[in-house]
Amino acid sequence: MAHLTLAKELGAPPPHGKPYSVIVPGSEKEGRSPIYRHHRFKDGPLKTLDPNVLTAHDMFENTGSVPTMTVENPC
């Protein structure tokens, strides 16, 4: 499941001395703070971890294909 690998990679911290978030260029407005984004997605937000899940309905449909957790299979 590639999306689980991607989720794990995204959870990793940035290199030492680098910020966790970056300012979105052009988002600064007087009297407001700029918009910040995850350091790995400075060019645009993450749309999905799994390309097969793009909507809430896709998520609902996908839950039936996820293996059930049991004592023998604790995920």
N, C-alpha and C positions, 0 to 999 in steps of 0.2 A: 504494500500500500504506500505508494509514493507520497500521498498527501500527509501521511503520518511522519515520514522522513522530513518533508518540507516544514511541518509544524515544529519539529525538534530543532531544525536548523535556525528557524526564525526566533526560537526562544533563547538561542545562544547570545551572550552579550557581545557588544562591539569590541574591537581591539582596544587594548589598554590605552587610555588617554583620549579616546574618541567618544563623542556624545551618543547617547541612546536615541536621541531624536534630533531632527534637523529642521530648520526653518524653511517653509515653503516660500520660494522667491515670489515677491510681489504681493504677499499676504499682509504686509504691514499696513496698518491704518492708524491714523492719529487717535489717541485715546484708547487704543486696544492693543493687546499683545498679538504678535504674529501667530500664524497657524504653524503647528509643529507636526511632523510626521515621523514614523519609525525610520531609523537610520538606513534600513535596506530598501525603503520605498520612497526615496526622495523625488522620483519622477512621477509617481502616481500611487494611489492606494492599492492595497491587495484586494483583489476581487473575489478570489476563492482559493482554498487549499486543494480542493478536488474539482477538476474541470467538469465532472459529471453533476456537480451540485452548484447551481447558479441561482436558484430561487428557493423560497421557503417550501414550496411544493416538492421540489427536487429533494430537499432535505428529508421531508416526510416520507417520500417514496424510497429513499435510500436507507432509512432506518430498518426496513424489513430485510435488507441484505447484510446487515451487520451481525456477526456471530454473537450468540447469546453467551453471557458469562455464566460459567458453572464452576463447581469445585474442581473438576478435572481440567477446565479451561478458564483460568482466572484472568484472561486477556493477556 
